[in-house]
């Protein structure tokens, strides 16, 4: 999947792509045709960098409701000829999730589209999962024949059916179909269920893949062989060392961490870091400075997992390094440092934004640390990240940091956060937004009464609602 093209943050399209609360507010104030065009663009061209962790579907579904938007454009997208050529989930997944939310809000046209797509579309399993949560038993039973027709009554087709039943995210349709009295439906689904259960049992009883021998050197050899095959085994090898290594093996493990081949060296570093060995920090520094790229990555990863004051103290010396170890040191200080580290974390935050932009992965820990340490003078940088990042996950963490550092948050960004696409961001806003704003009072009432809203958000809302804001 190509990275999505994100419009500037000051445009309606850019706001909607980011899932910002201001996107909804601007769309409701814009000409309806313009707002619907931007909304359809977002739903048909998923703007998320990582659709598995970022939310947009409920956000877009609510806006369809507010704009009284039709579903003709989504229908054309789902049933285009391209659906049979590009079968990747990311082409239709967001549209199907939006339809699922609209169906839960009582839109019969959305429910009908989901049923039709489950019967004929390439991403039918996603549509079936949406229907499993929203459709009635009769609607789901009507899909049994068209869905099962996708699997020929051959050994290969039966094997594919067993995999589909076993891996289904929502099992409700398959359980209904297993009760069907027709041999072509009920008997076949029950057989697939039994085969899927047997396959799962077999995998559990007979795990595949090589296993190391029960000695320190055998574990090192296994880790090196895995690296030569292109398989990273540093973590599993370190866990194996925990099981087989004793006090007498420390010299051999230290030697492997200093001079061994990369696979063994990586495994030794991870083991020593988990054991908090007093020599490991010097070994990590040497590996990060002089080793291969693979070894340097493993050394940084081992350091990031370390706890204790020794790791924090060493991070204070490494934080100015211009490499990955320096970035990891900044993250350690952000997560585990004390008040004396505030300036170091602030400096790392500013430098990361300047050098890598508002979407840098390193910003996640730094933003969290800024809020944890209450660095008030970081608020201007945090506001910039909030406005510009394309990641709704990072924006949500930035909102939490602003709540802890920016005295204007309650009357500023917290208001728009009530409309944000991420439930955790709406929860923060519900706890902090100034209720004197008439928009806030009305939005809190709506969130409290919305059956699609997350329980955590509704709890935060009800904690804020007083006698003057009764739902």
C-alpha positions in Angstrom: 0.0 0.0 0.0 1.3 3.4 -1.0 1.4 6.2 1.7 -1.7 8.3 1.4 -1.4 11.9 0.1 -2.5 14.2 2.9 -3.8 17.7 2.1 -2.6 20.7 4.1 -3.9 20.9 7.6 -5.6 24.2 6.9 -8.0 22.8 4.3 -11.3 21.0 4.8 -9.9 17.9 3.1 -6.8 17.9 5.3 -8.8 18.3 8.5 -11.1 15.4 7.6 -8.2 13.2 6.5 -6.6 13.7 9.9 -9.8 13.0 11.7 -9.7 16.2 13.6 -12.7 17.6 15.4 -12.3 20.8 13.5 -12.9 18.8 10.3 -16.5 18.0 11.4 -17.1 21.6 12.5 -15.8 23.1 9.3 -17.7 20.5 7.2 -21.0 21.5 8.8 -20.3 25.1 8.1 -19.2 24.6 4.5 -21.4 24.2 1.4 -23.0 20.8 1.7 -21.7 19.6 -1.8 -18.2 20.6 -0.9 -18.3 18.9 2.4 -19.7 15.7 1.0 -17.1 15.6 -1.8 -14.3 15.9 0.8 -15.9 13.2 3.0 -16.3 10.8 0.1 -12.7 11.3 -0.9 -11.6 10.3 2.6 -13.8 7.2 2.7 -12.9 6.0 -0.8 -9.1 6.8 -0.4 -8.3 5.7 3.2 -6.0 8.5 4.6 -4.6 6.5 7.5 -1.0 5.5 7.5 -1.9 2.5 9.7 -5.5 1.4 9.4 -5.1 -1.2 12.2 -4.5 1.3 15.0 -6.2 4.6 13.7 -9.9 5.1 13.8 -11.9 6.9 11.2 -15.1 4.9 10.5 -17.3 6.2 13.3 -16.1 9.8 12.7 -17.0 9.6 9.0 -20.3 7.8 9.7 -21.4 10.5 12.1 -20.6 13.2 9.5 -22.6 11.3 6.9 -25.6 11.5 9.3 -25.1 15.2 10.1 -24.8 16.0 6.3 -27.7 13.7 5.4 -25.3 12.2 2.8 -26.3 9.6 0.3 -24.3 6.4 -0.3 -24.3 6.4 -4.1 -20.6 7.2 -4.3 -19.7 4.4 -1.8 -21.9 2.0 -3.8 -20.1 2.8 -7.0 -16.7 2.3 -5.3 -17.6 -1.1 -3.8 -19.2 -2.6 -6.9 -16.7 -1.2 -9.5 -14.9 -3.6 -11.7 -11.7 -2.8 -9.8 -13.1 -4.7 -6.8 -12.3 -8.0 -8.6 -8.8 -6.8 -9.6 -7.6 -5.1 -6.4 -8.7 -7.4 -3.6 -6.6 -5.8 -0.8 -8.6 -5.0 2.3 -7.4 -1.4 2.4 -9.3 -0.6 -0.8 -12.8 -1.2 0.7 -12.3 -1.8 4.4 -12.9 1.8 5.5 -16.0 2.1 3.4 -17.4 -1.1 4.8 -16.7 -0.1 8.4 -18.5 3.3 7.7 -21.5 1.4 6.4 -21.5 -0.8 9.5 -21.8 2.2 11.8 -24.5 3.7 9.6 -26.4 0.5 9.8 -26.2 0.6 13.6 -27.6 4.1 13.4 -30.6 2.7 11.5 -29.7 3.5 7.9 -31.4 0.7 5.9 -29.5 1.7 2.7 -26.2 0.9 4.5 -27.5 -2.4 5.7 -28.6 -3.3 2.2 -25.3 -2.4 0.7 -23.4 -4.5 3.2 -25.6 -7.5 2.5 -25.2 -7.1 -1.2 -21.4 -6.8 -0.9 -21.1 -9.8 1.4 -22.8 -11.8 -1.3 -20.8 -10.6 -4.3 -17.8 -8.5 -3.2 -14.1 -9.6 -3.0 -13.8 -8.3 0.6 -16.9 -10.2 1.7 -15.4 -11.4 5.0 -15.1 -7.8 6.3 -18.7 -7.1 5.2 -19.9 -10.3 6.9 -18.1 -9.2 10.1 -19.9 -5.9 10.0 -23.2 -7.6 9.5 -22.5 -10.1 12.3 -22.7 -7.1 14.7 -25.7 -5.4 13.2 -27.9 -7.6 11.1 -30.7 -9.8 12.4 -30.7 -13.6 12.1 -32.9 -13.7 9.0 -30.6 -11.3 7.2 -27.6 -13.4 8.0 -29.2 -16.7 7.1 -30.1 -15.3 3.7 -26.3 -14.9 3.0 -25.5 -18.6 3.6 -25.9 -19.8 0.1 -24.0 -17.0 -1.7 -21.2 -17.1 0.7 -20.8 -20.9 0.6 -20.9 -20.8 -3.1 -17.5 -19.1 -3.0 -16.1 -22.4 -1.9 -16.4 -25.2 -4.5 -17.5 -28.6 -3.2 -14.0 -30.0 -3.7 -11.2 -31.0 -1.3 -9.5 -27.7 -2.0 -12.7 -25.7 -1.6 -13.5 -27.5 1.7 -10.1 -26.7 3.0 -10.5 -23.0 2.1 -13.9 -23.0 3.8 -12.4 -24.6 7.0 -9.8 -21.8 7.0 -12.5 -19.1 6.6 -14.6 -20.5 9.4 -11.6 -21.0 11.7 -10.2 -17.5 11.1 -13.5 -15.6 11.1 -13.3 -12.5 13.3 -17.1 -12.7 14.2 -18.3 -16.3 14.4 -22.0 -15.5 14.7 -23.0 -16.1 11.0 -21.2 -19.4 10.9 -22.9 -20.6 14.0 -26.3 -19.7 12.5 -25.5 -21.4 9.3 -24.3 -24.5 11.2 -27.9 -24.9 12.5 -29.3 -24.9 8.9 -31.1 -28.1 8.1 -29.9 -28.2 4.5 -27.0 -30.5 3.8 -25.4 -28.0 1.4 -25.4 -25.4 4.3 -25.6 -26.8 7.8 -23.8 -30.1 7.2 -21.0 -28.4 5.2 -20.4 -25.6 7.8 -20.4 -28.1 10.7 -17.8 -30.2 8.9 -15.7 -27.0 8.3 -15.9 -26.1 12.0 -14.7 -29.5 13.0 -11.9 -29.5 10.6 -10.8 -26.0 11.7 -10.8 -27.0 15.3 -8.7 -30.1 14.5 -6.2 -28.0 12.5 -5.9 -25.6 15.4 -5.3 -28.5 17.8 -2.7 -30.0 15.5 -0.8 -26.7 15.3 -0.8 -26.4 19.1 0.4 -30.0 19.6 3.0 -30.0 16.9 4.5 -26.5 16.6 6.6 -26.1 13.5 10.0 -24.6 13.1 13.5 -25.4 14.4 14.3 -25.5 18.1 17.6 -24.8 19.8 19.5 -27.4 21.7 19.6 -27.0 25.5 23.0 -25.3 25.9 24.2 -21.7 25.7 26.3 -22.4 22.6 23.4 -24.2 20.9 21.2 -21.2 21.5 23.9 -18.9 20.0 24.2 -21.2 17.0 20.4 -21.2 16.5 20.3 -17.4 16.7 23.1 -17.1 14.1 21.5 -19.7 11.8 18.2 -17.8 11.9 19.9 -14.5 11.1 21.7 -16.1 8.1 18.2 -17.3 6.9 16.8 -13.8 7.3 14.9 -14.6 10.5 15.4 -12.4 13.5 15.6 -14.6 16.6 17.2 -12.3 19.1 14.2 -12.1 21.5 13.4 -15.9 21.5 17.1 -16.7 21.8 17.4 -14.4 24.9 14.4 -16.2 26.5 16.0 -19.5 25.8 19.2 -18.3 27.5 17.1 -17.4 30.5 16.2 -21.1 30.7 19.6 -22.7 30.1 22.2 -20.2 31.3 23.7 -20.3 34.8 26.2 -18.2 36.7 29.1 -20.1 35.2 28.0 -19.2 31.7 28.4 -15.4 32.2 32.0 -15.2 30.8 30.9 -17.1 27.6 27.9 -14.8 27.2 30.0 -11.7 27.7 32.5 -13.0 25.1 29.7 -13.6 22.6 28.3 -10.1 23.2 31.8 -8.6 22.5 33.2 -10.7 19.7 30.6 -13.2 18.5 28.9 -13.3 15.1 26.0 -10.9 14.8 23.2 -13.4 15.6 24.9 -14.6 18.8 25.9 -11.1 19.7 22.4 -9.7 19.4 21.0 -12.6 21.5 23.6 -12.0 24.2 22.9 -8.3 24.3 19.2 -8.9 24.8 19.8 -11.5 27.5 22.3 -9.3 29.4 20.0 -6.3 29.2 17.1 -8.3 30.6 19.4 -9.5 33.4 20.6 -5.9 34.1 24.2 -7.1 33.9 26.5 -4.3 34.9 28.6 -4.7 31.8 25.8 -4.5 29.3 25.6 -0.7 28.9 29.2 -0.6 27.7 28.5 -3.5 25.3 25.4 -1.8 23.9 27.4 1.4 23.3 30.1 -0.5 21.5 27.6 -2.4 19.3 25.7 0.7 18.4 28.8 2.6 17.4 30.9 -0.1 15.6 28.6 -2.9 14.7 26.6 -3.7 11.6 23.2 -2.2 11.0 21.5 -5.3 12.3 23.7 -5.3 15.4 23.1 -1.6 16.1 19.3 -2.1 15.8 19.5 -5.0 18.3 21.6 -3.0 20.7 19.2 -0.1 20.7 16.2 -2.4 21.1 17.9 -4.1 24.1 18.6 -0.7 25.7 15.0 0.4 25.2 13.8 -2.6 27.2 16.0 -1.8 30.2 14.7 -0.5 33.5 16.5 0.8 36.4 18.5 3.9 37.4 21.6 2.8 35.6 19.9 2.9 32.2 18.4 6.3 32.9 21.7 7.7 34.1 23.5 6.4 30.9 20.7 7.8 28.8 21.6 11.3 30.1 25.0 10.9 28.6 23.7 9.4 25.3 20.8 11.8 24.6 22.9 14.1 22.5 24.1 11.4 20.1 22.8 12.0 16.6 22.0 8.3 16.0 19.4 5.8 17.0 20.9 5.2 20.3 20.6 8.9 21.1 16.9 8.8 20.1 16.4 5.8 22.3 18.1 7.6 25.2 15.7 10.5 24.8 12.7 8.1 24.8 14.1 6.5 28.0 14.3 9.9 29.7 10.9 10.8 28.5 9.4 7.6 29.9 11.5 7.1 33.1 13.5 10.3 33.7 12.9 12.8 36.5 12.2 16.5 36.7 15.9 17.2 36.2 15.6 15.7 32.7 12.9 18.1 31.5 15.3 20.3 29.4 16.8 17.2 27.8 13.4 15.9 26.8 12.3 19.3 25.6 15.5 19.7 23.5 14.9 16.2 21.9 11.3 17.1 21.2 12.2 20.3 19.4 15.1 18.7 17.4 12.9 15.7 16.3 10.2 18.0 15.1 12.7 20.2 13.3 14.6 17.4 11.7 12.0 14.7 11.0 8.7 16.6 11.0 5.4 16.2 12.9 4.9 12.5 12.0 8.2 11.1 13.3 7.9 7.8 15.2 10.2 9.1 17.9 7.6 11.8 18.8 5.3 9.3 20.5 7.5 8.8 23.5 8.7 12.4 23.6 5.2 13.8 23.6 4.2 11.4 26.4 7.2 12.4 28.4 6.5 16.1 27.9 3.1 15.6 29.5 4.4 13.3 32.2 7.0 15.8 33.2 4.6 18.8 32.9 7.0 20.8 30.7 4.9 23.9 30.2 7.2 25.7 27.8 6.8 22.8 25.4 3.2 23.8 24.6 4.0 25.8 21.4 5.7 22.7 19.9 2.9 20.4 21.0 0.4 22.7 19.4 2.3 22.5 16.2 2.4 18.7 16.3 -1.3 18.6 17.1 -2.2 20.7 14.1 0.1 19.1 11.6 0.5 15.4 12.3 -1.4 13.0 10.0 -1.5 10.4 12.7 -4.6 10.5 14.9 -2.9 8.3 17.4 0.0 10.9 17.8 -2.5 13.7 17.9 -4.4 12.0 20.8 -1.2 11.6 22.8 -0.4 15.3 22.1 -3.8 16.3 23.3 -3.1 14.5 26.6 0.2 16.3 26.9 -1.4 19.6 26.2 -4.0 19.0 28.9 -1.0 18.7 31.3 1.0 21.6 30.0 -1.2 24.2 28.3 -3.5 26.3 30.4 -5.5 27.3 27.2 -6.3 23.7 26.3 -9.6 23.6 28.1 -11.0 26.5 26.1 -9.0 25.8 22.9 -8.2 22.4 21.4 -10.2 20.5 24.0 -13.4 21.8 22.4 -12.7 20.5 19.0 -11.3 17.2 20.5 -14.9 16.4 21.5 -15.5 15.6 17.8 -12.1 13.8 17.2 -12.0 10.5 15.5 -10.2 8.7 18.4 -12.2 7.7 21.4 -9.2 8.3 23.7 -8.9 11.9 22.5 -12.7 12.4 23.0 -12.3 11.0 26.5 -9.5 13.5 27.3 -11.6 16.4 25.9 -14.7 15.3 27.9 -12.6 15.5 31.1 -11.1 19.0 30.4 -13.3 21.0 27.9 -14.7 24.2 29.4 -18.5 23.6 29.8 -19.2 27.3 29.6 -19.0 27.0 25.8 -22.5 26.3 24.5 -21.0 23.9 21.9 -19.4 21.8 24.7 -22.6 21.4 26.7 -24.5 20.3 23.6 -21.8 17.9 22.5 -21.5 16.3 25.9 -25.2 15.6 25.9 -25.0 14.0 22.5 -22.0 11.8 23.4 -23.8 10.7 26.6 -26.8 9.6 24.6 -25.1 8.1 21.6 -25.3 4.2 21.7 -22.3 4.0 19.4 -20.0 5.9 21.7 -17.4 4.1 23.7 -18.1 3.4 27.4 -15.0 5.2 28.6 -16.0 8.4 26.8 -19.5 8.2 28.2 -18.2 7.7 31.7 -16.0 10.8 31.3 -18.9 12.8 30.0 -21.2 11.8 32.8 -18.6 12.7 35.3 -18.6 16.2 33.9 -22.4 16.6 33.5 -23.9 18.5 36.5 -27.4 19.7 37.3 -27.3 22.3 34.6 -26.2 19.8 31.9 -28.6 16.9 32.6 -29.1 14.6 29.6 
